[in-house]
């Protein structure tokens, strides 16, 4: 197993005192690493709906640059992080292929915020995710999943320009395989949500 890949966590029961659930959605293009991110940060063994890719997907799912990918999410991934005894963060990883985009609007319902995961090899795949989040007025951060051969590809400033991101939208690097990096992404989102809430309170 790659040293950067986190071990799957043991099954952790939800404490009886938990009373508040916060929903986060992770979106992005096909094969960008959403399933990997949920798996790396979840305190429980994640629920996933990955299926083996078959010839039926040839010409339907765009696989350029994903020669080693053999499975795909067909519904959503689900993970959980207990923030404290009363508050729980629920993570939903959305499917990336265009034929499953109809599921996204329902996944966005009740969402506190979102993470847009970006692969610089297929940057245009992120445009739809950003458009839908802006349409729903869902706050989000953008995390660039840096693969081993991608570290020097584009700077964050170049990526911000390519995605036409507003200056207030946080843009950070990450490695979806690494638990600490995934947690940093989620903390960045929570900090962004807090800043937006404080700004609303100060608005007369």
N, C-alpha and C positions, 0 to 999 in steps of 0.2 A: 504493500500500500504506500502511496506517496506520502512523504513525511508531512506535507502541508495539508493533507486531508484529515479531518477530525474523525475520531471514532464515533460511532452512533451512541447516543446517550442511553442509559438504562431507563426503564419505564418509571416515571415519577408521578405518584398520585397527586391530584389537585387537593390542596388543603381545604378543610371544611369551612374555614373562615373567609374564603375568596367570595367576593360579592360584586366586583366590578371587572368587566371584560372590555379591553380596548383592542380594536381591530386595525391591523396594518396589512396593506396589500403590496406585494412585490410584483412588478410588471416589467415587461421588456420584450425584446425580440426572441425568436426561436433559438434555443441553444445558448442563451447568454449566461446561464448559470443560476437561474431562479431556484430550481430544485436544490442545487448545491448550497445556496445561501440559507434556505430554510433548514436544511439538514444540519448545517454547521452550527447554527445558533440555538436550535430548539432544545429544550430541556427534556423533551420526550422523544421517543422514536417517531419521526414524522409520518403522518399519513400522506401517501403519494399515490398518484394514479398514472404512473409511468407504464407505457406499453412498448413492446418491441416494434421498431419501425419496419415496415414491410414494403414490398414493391408497389402496393396500392398508393403509397404516398409519393411515389416518383412523379415529378411534374406538378405536384400539388403543394408539397412543402419545399420551400427554398433551402437547400442544404449546402450552398456554396460556402466553403471555408469550414465546414463541419464534417470532415471526412471520417472522423472517429466516432461520431455520435450514432448510437444504435437504439436508443430509447427516446420516448417523447411523452410529455405530460398531456393527458387528454381531458382532464377536468380541472383539478387544482391540487396544490400541495398544502398541507396544513401542519403548523408547528405551534409551540407554546413556550412562553417565558413568564415565570412568576416574578413580578416586580417586587412584591412584598406579600404579606399574609392576606391582604384584601384585594390586591389589584393584579390582574393577569393580562398579559399581552398575547393576542392571538395573531398568528402570521398566516397569510394566505398567499401562495404563489400562483399567479395566473398563467394559463397556457400561452405560449408565444405565437403559435401558427395563426395565420389570418382566419382559417376556417373555424377557429374556436373563439374569435374575438367577441362573438355575441354573448359569451359568458361574462365578459368584463363588467358591463354595466351593473349586473346583479352583484358581482363581487364588490363593487365600489359602494353599494348601499351600506350605510352605517359605518363607513371607514373613517378612522381618525386622520389618517395620512397614508402616504404611499412612498415606496422606493422605486425609482426607475433604474433598472440595471442596464448598463450600456456595454456593448462589445465594439471596440473601435474598428474591427474588421468589417462590421455590418452596422454602421452607425445609423443609417437611414431607417433601420428596423425600429428605432426608438421613437420616431416622430409620432406614430399613431398613439402610443402610450401617453406621451406628453400632451397630445391634443385632447384625448379623452379625459385626462385628469383636469386639464384646464376647463374643459366643457362642464365637468361636474363640480368645479371649484374646489377640488380636493388638494390640500397642500401636499407637496412632495419634495424629496431631495433626489438628486441624480448621482448614482455611484458607478464609476467606471471600473468594470471587472478586468483588472490587468492580468492577462495571461503571461506565461513565461517569455513568449516572443513578442510581447506587446509593450514592454516597459518604456521604450523610447519612441513609440509610434507617433503619438500626438500629445501635446501639452494640454493641461486643463483649460487654458485660455482658448486654444484652438478648438477644443471640443465644445466649449460654451458657445463660441461663434457658430460652429457648424450646426448646433442644435437650436440656435436662436433663443437661448435661455435668458430669462430676465435676470438682472443683476442680483436680485434678492433670493434667487433659488440656489440653495447650497449645492456645490459640485465637488465630489471627493473621489479619490482613488480607493480601491479595495481589492481584496483577494477573497472571492466568495468561498473558497475552500477552507479558510482560516477563521476559526471561531472569534478570536479577538478582533479581527478586521470586520467581520459581520456585525459584531456588537457595536463597533465604532460607527458603522453606518446607521444603525438603529438609534444610537444616542444622538447622532447628528440630526436625525429626523425629529426626535423628541425635543431637542433644543430649538429647532426651527419652529415647531408647533408652539412652544412656550413663548418665543419671541413674537409670533403672530398674535397670540392671545393677549400678551401684554400691550401690543400696539393697539389692539381693538379696545382695550380698557381705557387707554389714554386718549382715544378719539372722542371728542365731545359730541 
